[in-house]
Structures are given as structure tokens and as C-alpha cells.
Amino acid sequence: MKTERLDFRPIRESDAEAIYRNYATDPEVTRFMTWNPHPNIDVTKMIVKLWLEEDKQRPEIPRYVILEKGKDEAIGMINVVSLDEEGVPEIGYVLARKFWNKGYMTEACNAFVKKLFSLGYKKLYICADVDNIASNRVIEKCGFTFIGTKSYQVPLKGKTVTVNAYIKRK
């Protein structure tokens, strides 16, 4: 996948350092994520290894690091976080704070949506915390339709969150 300003590629073990440095330790980036900031690089390395194993076992669930065009340093990630009981994917994403408010995530999300539809999916889901105004705006700019709110427990954060749920059909 490529866009005007971004490149995408599968995650590699060597991405752990950039992920840790660029966004996994930032409390502002992780504020609305289902996971907490990583306390050390070893945690990031362990998680990247888990992702690589998941990717081998479930190649139908794409995961890409986001790169600035012409650079090879992970500034974010976009992936399918789950498939529902009907096999409909839910998209998740994260982006380093220094790249916020530049339209990068809208660009990345639009490219990923196109990729998923090209793989044969007919509809997609995406959710964002009701208080995450920027992420909800990205989702709307990408043409998703609001379908309601839902609440669920986030074990790693020890709290219940309420998210806006969206759908997009091919």
C-alpha cells in the first residue's frame, strides 16, 4: 500500500524500537487505546513478537506499519483488530503524536479501507472512544456511517469505555 505521503509494510521485529520511541510510551497517544503506555522496550519487543506470530496464523487479518514516504521508521500502525462472528473486520489504528493534525491518519485509513475491500470484504467496522474527537472526525472523513454507541470493559485499563461504532459498506 502507498499513498501520496505514506508507505505501508508488514511489521518487522526491528520496528519495536521505533514503535517504543515514537508512540508506545506516549500517554497522550495511548489515552484512548485499549493498552497502557509501554514501561520499557522489552514490553514492546514482546508485543511485536506476538503480533508477528498472529500474522503468521491469521494472514487474512492485515497489519501494517505506517511510514512517511521514503523513510523506514514506523510512525504508526493500522490493522484489523478483530473479525466479528460473520467475518466482518474491525479496523484499529495508532499514530505518533508529532504526526497528528496533518491528515496522515485519514490518508492511511482511506488506503486501508480500499485494501480491505480489494481483499473481498463487503463491510467494515471501526470504533472510537466517544471523547476522542479527532479519531471520530477521521472516521467520518473516511466515509463511515455512525451506527450507535457501545460500552465494554477494558481489562488492561481497569475501566469501562464507551465508544462510537461506525460501519462502511462497499
SEMARPA-698768 format. One record per residue: residue number from 1; x negated, y, z negated of N, C-alpha, C, O in turn. Coordinates in Angstrom, 2 decimals, decimal comma, padded with zeros to 5 digits. Layout:
n:n.x:n.y:n.z:ca.x:ca.y:ca.z:c.x:c.y:c.z:o.x:o.y:o.z
NUM:X:Y:Z:X:Y:Z:X:Y:Z:X:Y:Z;
...
***
This chain:
n:n.x:n.y:n.z:ca.x:ca.y:ca.z:c.x:c.y:c.z:o.x:o.y:o.z
1:-000,85:-001,18:000,00:000,00:000,00:000,00:-000,89:001,24:000,00:-001,95:001,28:-000,62;
2:-000,41:002,24:000,72:-001,10:003,53:000,76:-000,04:004,61:000,92:001,02:004,38:001,49;
3:-000,35:005,79:000,42:000,47:006,97:000,66:-000,47:008,08:001,10:-001,67:007,86:001,29;
4:000,07:009,25:001,26:-000,76:010,38:001,68:-001,91:010,66:000,72:-003,02:010,97:001,15;
5:-001,63:010,55:-000,59:-002,65:010,91:-001,58:-003,11:009,76:-002,47:-004,02:009,93:-003,28;
6:-002,49:008,59:-002,31:-002,77:007,48:-003,22:-003,07:006,19:-002,47:-002,60:005,96:-001,36;
7:-003,88:005,37:-003,11:-004,11:004,00:-002,68:-003,65:003,09:-003,81:-003,56:003,51:-004,96;
8:-003,36:001,85:-003,47:-002,91:000,85:-004,44:-003,66:-000,44:-004,15:-003,97:-000,75:-003,00;
9:-003,94:-001,18:-005,20:-004,54:-002,50:-005,03:-004,20:-003,35:-006,24:-003,82:-002,83:-007,29;
10:-004,34:-004,66:-006,10:-004,12:-005,52:-007,27:-005,13:-005,18:-008,37:-006,23:-004,71:-008,10;
11:-004,72:-005,44:-009,58:-005,58:-005,17:-010,73:-006,78:-006,13:-010,73:-006,68:-007,27:-010,27;
12:-007,90:-005,64:-011,25:-009,11:-006,45:-011,40:-009,58:-006,34:-012,85:-009,25:-005,39:-013,55;
13:-010,34:-007,33:-013,27:-010,86:-007,32:-014,64:-011,65:-006,05:-014,91:-011,61:-005,51:-016,02;
14:-012,37:-005,57:-013,91:-013,20:-004,37:-014,07:-012,38:-003,10:-014,27:-012,95:-002,06:-014,60;
15:-011,07:-003,15:-014,07:-010,21:-001,97:-014,28:-009,98:-001,66:-015,76:-009,52:-000,57:-016,09;
16:-010,29:-002,59:-016,63:-009,99:-002,41:-018,06:-010,60:-001,12:-018,61:-009,94:-000,40:-019,36;
17:-011,82:-000,81:-018,25:-012,49:000,40:-018,77:-011,73:001,66:-018,37:-011,48:002,53:-019,20;
18:-011,36:001,77:-017,09:-010,64:002,96:-016,62:-009,25:003,04:-017,23:-008,79:004,12:-017,58;
19:-008,57:001,91:-017,36:-007,25:001,89:-017,98:-007,35:002,38:-019,42:-006,56:003,22:-019,86;
20:-008,32:001,85:-020,14:-008,53:002,26:-021,53:-008,82:003,76:-021,61:-008,19:004,48:-022,38;
21:-009,76:004,22:-020,83:-010,20:005,62:-020,87:-009,13:006,59:-020,36:-008,93:007,65:-020,95;
22:-008,45:006,23:-019,28:-007,55:007,18:-018,62:-006,15:007,27:-019,21:-005,54:008,34:-019,17;
23:-005,64:006,17:-019,77:-004,27:006,30:-020,28:-003,87:005,37:-021,42:-002,94:005,69:-022,15;
24:-004,51:004,25:-021,60:-004,04:003,28:-022,60:-004,24:003,75:-024,04:-003,62:003,20:-024,95;
25:-005,09:004,74:-024,26:-005,33:005,26:-025,61:-004,60:006,57:-025,89:-004,64:007,08:-027,00;
26:-003,93:007,10:-024,89:-003,30:008,42:-024,99:-001,90:008,31:-025,61:-001,01:007,73:-025,00;
27:-001,70:008,87:-026,82:-000,39:008,79:-027,46:000,73:009,47:-026,68:001,89:009,07:-026,80;
28:000,39:010,48:-025,89:001,42:011,13:-025,07:001,86:010,22:-023,92:003,04:010,15:-023,60;
29:000,92:009,52:-023,32:001,25:008,59:-022,23:002,06:007,42:-022,77:003,03:007,00:-022,14;
30:001,67:006,91:-023,91:002,32:005,70:-024,44:003,57:006,01:-025,26:004,25:005,09:-025,73;
31:003,88:007,26:-025,43:005,02:007,67:-026,26:006,32:006,97:-025,88:007,08:006,56:-026,76;
32:006,59:006,83:-024,60:007,84:006,21:-024,16:007,63:004,79:-023,62:008,56:004,19:-023,08;
33:006,43:004,27:-023,77:006,16:002,91:-023,29:006,63:001,92:-024,36:006,94:002,30:-025,49;
34:006,68:000,65:-023,99:007,06:-000,39:-024,95:005,87:-000,86:-025,77:006,01:-001,73:-026,63;
35:004,71:-000,28:-025,52:003,49:-000,67:-026,22:002,83:000,56:-026,84:003,05:001,69:-026,42;
36:002,02:000,30:-027,86:001,31:001,36:-028,58:-000,03:001,65:-027,91:-000,51:000,84:-027,12;
37:-000,64:002,80:-028,23:-001,99:003,06:-027,70:-002,94:001,94:-028,11:-002,85:001,39:-029,21;
38:-003,84:001,60:-027,21:-004,80:000,53:-027,50:-005,84:001,04:-028,49:-006,42:002,11:-028,28;
39:-006,10:000,30:-029,56:-007,05:000,75:-030,57:-008,52:000,64:-030,16:-009,38:001,32:-030,70;
40:-008,79:-000,24:-029,18:-010,17:-000,42:-028,71:-010,17:-001,08:-027,33:-009,15:-001,59:-026,87;
41:-011,31:-001,05:-026,69:-011,45:-001,59:-025,34:-011,19:-003,09:-025,29:-010,75:-003,61:-024,26;
42:-011,46:-003,80:-026,37:-011,24:-005,24:-026,38:-009,76:-005,59:-026,18:-009,44:-006,58:-025,51;
43:-008,89:-004,78:-026,75:-007,45:-005,00:-026,55:-007,10:-004,82:-025,07:-006,37:-005,63:-024,50;
44:-007,61:-003,77:-024,46:-007,33:-003,53:-023,04:-007,87:-004,67:-022,19:-007,18:-005,14:-021,28;
45:-009,07:-005,13:-022,47:-009,65:-006,23:-021,70:-008,81:-007,49:-021,84:-008,60:-008,21:-020,86;
46:-008,31:-007,77:-023,05:-007,48:-008,94:-023,28:-006,17:-008,83:-022,48:-005,74:-009,80:-021,86;
47:-005,56:-007,67:-022,49:-004,30:-007,47:-021,77:-004,50:-007,59:-020,27:-003,68:-008,20:-019,58;
48:-005,57:-007,03:-019,75:-005,85:-007,15:-018,32:-006,02:-008,62:-017,95:-005,52:-009,05:-016,91;
49:-006,71:-009,40:-018,77:-006,85:-010,83:-018,50:-005,49:-011,54:-018,50:-005,24:-012,40:-017,65;
50:-004,62:-011,16:-019,44:-003,27:-011,74:-019,46:-002,51:-011,39:-018,18:-001,84:-012,24:-017,60;
51:-002,61:-010,14:-017,75:-001,94:-009,73:-016,52:-002,45:-010,51:-015,31:-001,67:-010,93:-014,46;
52:-003,75:-010,72:-015,25:-004,33:-011,47:-014,13:-003,80:-012,91:-014,12:-003,53:-013,46:-013,05;
53:-003,65:-013,51:-015,29:-003,07:-014,85:-015,38:-001,61:-014,84:-014,94:-001,18:-015,71:-014,19;
54:-000,85:-013,85:-015,41:000,55:-013,73:-014,99:000,66:-013,58:-013,48:001,52:-014,18:-012,85;
55:-000,23:-012,77:-012,91:-000,18:-012,52:-011,47:-000,44:-013,79:-010,67:000,14:-013,98:-009,60;
56:-001,30:-014,66:-011,17:-001,55:-015,96:-010,50:-000,31:-016,84:-010,56:000,03:-017,50:-009,58;
57:000,36:-016,83:-011,72:001,51:-017,71:-011,92:002,78:-017,18:-011,26:003,67:-017,96:-010,91;
58:002,86:-015,87:-011,09:004,08:-015,28:-010,54:003,75:-014,25:-009,47:003,92:-013,05:-009,69;
59:003,27:-014,71:-008,31:002,88:-013,77:-007,25:004,06:-012,98:-006,66:003,86:-011,98:-005,97;
60:005,27:-013,43:-006,94:006,46:-012,71:-006,43:006,74:-011,45:-007,24:007,63:-010,67:-006,90;
61:005,98:-011,24:-008,30:006,15:-010,06:-009,14:004,89:-009,19:-008,98:003,93:-009,35:-009,74;
62:004,90:-008,28:-008,00:003,70:-007,49:-007,72:003,32:-006,52:-008,85:004,17:-005,99:-009,56;
63:002,00:-006,32:-008,97:001,44:-005,37:-009,93:000,28:-004,68:-009,21:-000,62:-005,34:-008,67;
64:000,30:-003,36:-009,20:-000,75:-002,60:-008,53:-001,31:-001,52:-009,45:-000,57:-000,89:-010,21;
65:-002,63:-001,32:-009,38:-003,20:-000,13:-009,99:-003,03:001,00:-008,98:-003,05:000,78:-007,76;
66:-002,87:002,20:-009,51:-002,74:003,39:-008,68:-004,09:004,10:-008,68:-004,71:004,29:-009,73;
67:-004,53:004,48:-007,49:-005,83:005,12:-007,31:-005,64:006,41:-006,51:-004,80:006,47:-005,62;
68:-006,42:007,42:-006,83:-006,45:008,59:-005,95:-007,08:008,15:-004,64:-008,00:007,33:-004,63;
69:-006,58:008,69:-003,54:-007,09:008,35:-002,21:-008,62:008,47:-002,18:-009,18:009,50:-002,57;
70:-009,28:007,41:-001,73:-010,73:007,43:-001,58:-011,52:007,17:-002,85:-012,75:007,15:-002,81;
71:-010,83:006,97:-003,97:-011,53:006,69:-005,23:-011,13:005,30:-005,70:-010,10:004,77:-005,29;
72:-011,95:004,72:-006,55:-011,66:003,36:-007,01:-011,59:003,30:-008,53:-012,19:002,43:-009,16;
73:-010,85:004,26:-009,11:-010,66:004,28:-010,56:-009,17:004,31:-010,86:-008,44:005,18:-010,38;
74:-008,72:003,35:-011,65:-007,30:003,25:-011,99:-006,85:004,49:-012,75:-007,39:004,83:-013,80;
75:-005,84:005,16:-012,19:-005,23:006,32:-012,87:-003,83:005,98:-013,35:-003,19:006,78:-014,03;
76:-003,36:004,80:-013,00:-002,04:004,37:-013,42:-001,76:002,98:-012,89:-002,63:002,32:-012,32;
77:-000,53:002,56:-013,09:-000,12:001,24:-012,64:001,37:001,28:-012,32:002,13:002,03:-012,94;
78:001,78:000,47:-011,35:003,19:000,30:-011,04:003,41:-001,18:-010,77:002,61:-001,82:-010,08;
79:004,49:-001,70:-011,32:004,69:-003,14:-011,20:006,15:-003,52:-011,46:006,97:-002,69:-011,85;
80:006,42:-004,79:-011,22:007,70:-005,38:-011,61:007,51:-005,88:-013,03:006,69:-006,76:-013,28;
81:008,28:-005,32:-013,95:008,13:-005,72:-015,36:008,95:-006,96:-015,69:008,64:-007,67:-016,64;
82:010,00:-007,21:-014,91:010,81:-008,40:-015,15:011,73:-008,63:-013,96:011,96:-007,74:-013,13;
83:012,25:-009,84:-013,91:013,32:-010,19:-012,97:014,53:-010,57:-013,80:014,41:-011,31:-014,77;
84:015,70:-010,07:-013,41:016,90:-010,46:-014,17:017,33:-011,87:-013,77:016,66:-012,52:-012,97;
85:018,44:-012,33:-014,33:018,89:-013,70:-014,08:019,23:-013,95:-012,61:019,26:-015,11:-012,17;
86:019,48:-012,90:-011,85:019,75:-013,04:-010,41:018,49:-012,83:-009,57:018,56:-012,88:-008,34;
87:017,36:-012,59:-010,21:016,11:-012,38:-009,49:015,90:-010,95:-009,03:015,06:-010,69:-008,17;
88:016,66:-010,01:-009,59:016,52:-008,60:-009,23:015,38:-007,99:-010,06:015,40:-008,08:-011,28;
89:014,40:-007,37:-009,39:013,26:-006,82:-010,13:013,56:-005,50:-010,82:014,36:-004,69:-010,35;
90:012,89:-005,31:-011,96:012,91:-004,03:-012,65:011,50:-003,44:-012,55:010,52:-004,11:-012,86;
91:011,42:-002,21:-012,12:010,15:-001,52:-011,92:009,72:-000,84:-013,22:010,54:-000,31:-013,97;
92:008,41:-000,85:-013,46:007,82:-000,10:-014,55:006,58:000,62:-014,04:005,96:000,17:-013,07;
93:006,23:001,71:-014,67:005,04:002,44:-014,24:004,44:003,25:-015,38:005,09:003,52:-016,39;
94:003,18:003,63:-015,17:002,45:004,47:-016,12:001,43:005,27:-015,32:000,91:004,80:-014,31;
95:001,17:006,49:-015,79:000,21:007,36:-015,09:-000,56:008,17:-016,12:000,02:008,69:-017,08;
96:-001,87:008,29:-015,91:-002,71:009,09:-016,79:-002,19:010,53:-016,85:-001,77:011,08:-015,83;
97:-002,23:011,13:-018,03:-001,65:012,45:-018,25:-002,25:013,52:-017,34:-001,53:014,41:-016,88;
98:-003,54:013,45:-017,06:-004,14:014,51:-016,24:-003,61:014,50:-014,80:-003,92:015,40:-014,03;
99:-002,83:013,48:-014,44:-002,25:013,41:-013,10:-000,74:013,68:-013,10:-000,08:013,57:-012,06;
100:-000,20:014,03:-014,25:001,22:014,37:-014,33:001,50:015,69:-013,60:000,60:016,51:-013,40;
101:002,75:015,87:-013,22:003,24:017,10:-012,60:002,57:017,44:-011,27:002,43:018,61:-010,91;
102:002,15:016,40:-010,55:001,56:016,58:-009,23:002,35:015,82:-008,15:001,98:015,83:-006,98;
103:003,43:015,17:-008,58:004,22:014,38:-007,64:003,66:013,00:-007,36:004,19:012,28:-006,51;
104:002,60:012,61:-008,06:001,97:011,31:-007,81:002,90:010,15:-008,12:002,97:009,19:-007,35;
105:003,63:010,22:-009,23:004,46:009,08:-009,58:005,65:008,95:-008,65:006,06:007,83:-008,32;
106:006,21:010,05:-008,21:007,29:009,97:-007,23:006,77:009,33:-005,94:007,43:008,48:-005,35;
107:005,58:009,73:-005,53:004,95:009,16:-004,33:004,70:007,66:-004,51:004,99:006,86:-003,62;
108:004,17:007,29:-005,67:003,89:005,88:-005,95:005,17:005,06:-006,01:005,24:003,96:-005,46;
109:006,17:005,58:-006,69:007,43:004,85:-006,85:008,12:004,65:-005,49:008,61:003,56:-005,20;
110:008,15:005,68:-004,67:008,75:005,54:-003,33:008,03:004,48:-002,51:008,68:003,70:-001,82;
111:006,70:004,45:-002,58:005,93:003,44:-001,84:006,22:002,05:-002,37:006,35:001,10:-001,59;
112:006,32:001,92:-003,69:006,57:000,61:-004,30:007,97:000,11:-003,96:008,16:-001,08:-003,69;
113:008,94:000,99:-003,99:010,31:000,63:-003,61:010,32:000,09:-002,17:010,92:-000,95:-001,89;
114:009,66:000,80:-001,28:009,58:000,36:000,12:008,93:-001,02:000,22:009,40:-001,88:000,97;
115:007,86:-001,23:-000,55:007,17:-002,52:-000,56:008,10:-003,63:-001,05:008,16:-004,70:-000,44;
116:008,81:-003,39:-002,14:009,71:-004,42:-002,68:010,84:-004,75:-001,70:011,20:-005,91:-001,54;
117:011,39:-003,74:-001,04:012,43:-004,01:-000,05:011,85:-004,81:001,13:012,53:-005,67:001,69;
118:010,60:-004,53:001,50:009,97:-005,28:002,59:009,73:-006,74:002,21:009,61:-007,60:003,08;
119:009,66:-007,02:000,91:009,50:-008,40:000,44:010,82:-009,16:000,39:010,85:-010,34:000,04;
120:011,92:-008,49:000,73:013,21:-009,15:000,81:014,17:-008,86:-000,33:015,31:-009,33:-000,31;
121:013,74:-008,10:-001,32:014,68:-007,74:-002,39:015,74:-006,81:-001,84:015,46:-005,95:-001,00;
122:016,98:-006,98:-002,31:018,11:-006,18:-001,82:018,51:-005,06:-002,77:019,16:-004,09:-002,37;
123:018,12:-005,21:-004,04:018,38:-004,14:-005,01:017,30:-004,17:-006,06:016,63:-005,18:-006,28;
124:017,13:-003,02:-006,72:016,09:-002,84:-007,71:016,66:-002,11:-008,92:017,60:-001,33:-008,79;
125:016,08:-002,37:-010,07:016,43:-001,64:-011,28:015,22:-000,87:-011,79:014,08:-001,20:-011,49;
126:015,51:000,16:-012,55:014,46:000,89:-013,25:015,12:001,56:-014,46:016,28:001,96:-014,39;
127:014,39:001,69:-015,55:014,91:002,32:-016,76:013,89:003,34:-017,28:012,69:003,22:-017,04;
128:014,40:004,33:-017,98:013,54:005,31:-018,64:014,21:005,76:-019,93:015,43:005,92:-019,98;
129:013,40:005,95:-020,95:013,89:006,46:-022,23:014,74:007,70:-021,97:014,37:008,55:-021,16;
130:015,87:007,81:-022,66:016,75:008,96:-022,43:016,05:010,29:-022,70:016,42:011,32:-022,13;
131:015,04:010,28:-023,57:014,30:011,51:-023,90:013,14:011,78:-022,97:012,50:012,84:-023,07;
132:012,84:010,86:-022,06:011,73:011,04:-021,13:012,24:011,76:-019,87:012,50:011,13:-018,85;
133:012,36:013,04:-019,98:012,95:013,86:-018,92:012,17:013,72:-017,61:012,78:013,59:-016,55;
134:010,85:013,75:-017,68:010,03:013,68:-016,47:010,23:012,36:-015,73:010,37:012,35:-014,51;
135:010,25:011,26:-016,46:010,42:009,96:-015,83:011,82:009,82:-015,23:011,97:009,27:-014,13;
136:012,83:010,29:-015,93:014,18:010,24:-015,38:014,27:011,06:-014,09:014,98:010,68:-013,16;
137:013,56:012,17:-014,05:013,55:013,01:-012,84:012,86:012,29:-011,68:013,34:012,34:-010,55;
138:011,74:011,62:-011,95:011,05:010,84:-010,91:012,01:009,80:-010,32:012,11:009,65:-009,10;
139:012,70:009,10:-011,19:013,62:008,05:-010,75:014,72:008,62:-009,86:015,06:008,03:-008,83;
140:015,28:009,75:-010,26:016,31:010,39:-009,44:015,76:010,84:-008,09:016,42:010,68:-007,07;
141:014,54:011,40:-008,08:013,91:011,83:-006,82:013,67:010,66:-005,89:013,62:010,83:-004,67;
142:013,52:009,47:-006,45:013,28:008,26:-005,65:014,58:007,63:-005,17:014,57:006,55:-004,57;
143:015,70:008,29:-005,42:016,98:007,84:-004,88:017,71:006,78:-005,66:018,65:006,17:-005,14;
144:017,32:006,54:-006,89:018,04:005,59:-007,73:019,32:006,23:-008,24:019,39:007,45:-008,42;
145:020,34:005,41:-008,48:021,63:005,86:-008,97:021,78:005,45:-010,44:021,57:004,29:-010,79;
146:022,15:006,39:-011,26:022,37:006,14:-012,69:023,54:005,18:-012,87:024,59:005,37:-012,26;
147:023,36:004,13:-013,71:024,44:003,17:-013,94:024,85:003,08:-015,41:025,83:002,41:-015,73;
148:024,12:003,74:-016,30:024,51:003,73:-017,71:023,31:003,72:-018,64:022,16:003,74:-018,21;
149:023,62:003,67:-019,92:022,56:003,59:-020,93:022,65:002,25:-021,64:023,71:001,62:-021,68;
150:021,52:001,85:-022,19:021,50:000,63:-023,00:020,45:000,83:-024,08:019,50:001,59:-023,92;
151:020,65:000,14:-025,18:019,70:000,20:-026,29:019,14:-001,19:-026,54:019,84:-002,19:-026,38;
152:017,88:-001,23:-026,92:017,26:-002,50:-027,25:016,12:-002,28:-028,24:015,58:-001,18:-028,36;
153:015,77:-003,35:-028,92:014,70:-003,31:-029,91:013,35:-003,46:-029,21:013,19:-004,32:-028,35;
154:012,39:-002,62:-029,58:011,02:-002,71:-029,05:010,14:-003,22:-030,20:009,72:-002,44:-031,05;
155:009,86:-004,54:-030,21:009,12:-005,13:-031,33:007,77:-004,46:-031,62:007,43:-004,24:-032,78;
156:007,00:-004,13:-030,58:005,69:-003,54:-030,81:005,76:-002,15:-031,43:004,82:-001,72:-032,10;
157:006,87:-001,47:-031,22:007,03:-000,13:-031,79:007,86:-000,16:-033,07:007,89:000,82:-033,81;
158:008,52:-001,28:-033,32:009,32:-001,42:-034,53:010,52:-000,49:-034,55:010,90:000,01:-035,61;
159:011,12:-000,26:-033,40:012,28:000,63:-033,36:013,19:000,26:-032,20:012,83:-000,49:-031,30;
160:014,38:000,81:-032,25:015,34:000,66:-031,17:015,23:001,87:-030,27:015,14:003,00:-030,74;
161:015,24:001,64:-028,96:015,20:002,73:-028,00:016,44:002,69:-027,13:017,04:001,63:-026,92;
162:016,82:003,84:-026,65:017,94:003,95:-025,71:017,40:004,45:-024,39:016,69:005,46:-024,34;
163:017,74:003,74:-023,33:017,23:004,08:-022,00:018,37:004,33:-021,04:019,48:003,81:-021,19;
164:018,07:005,14:-020,03:018,96:005,30:-018,89:018,60:004,22:-017,90:017,42:004,01:-017,61;
165:019,59:003,52:-017,37:019,37:002,46:-016,39:019,83:002,97:-015,02:020,84:003,67:-014,89;
166:019,06:002,58:-014,01:019,33:003,01:-012,64:019,25:001,81:-011,72:018,62:000,80:-012,03;
167:019,90:001,95:-010,56:019,87:000,91:-009,53:019,62:001,56:-008,18:020,01:002,71:-007,94;
168:018,97:000,82:-007,30:018,82:001,26:-005,91:019,04:000,05:-005,03:018,47:-001,02:-005,27;
169:019,87:000,23:-004,02:020,15:-000,85:-003,06:019,50:-000,54:-001,74:019,34:000,62:-001,35;
170:019,13:-001,61:-001,03:018,51:-001,46:000,29:019,50:-000,92:001,28:019,17:-000,73:002,44;
***
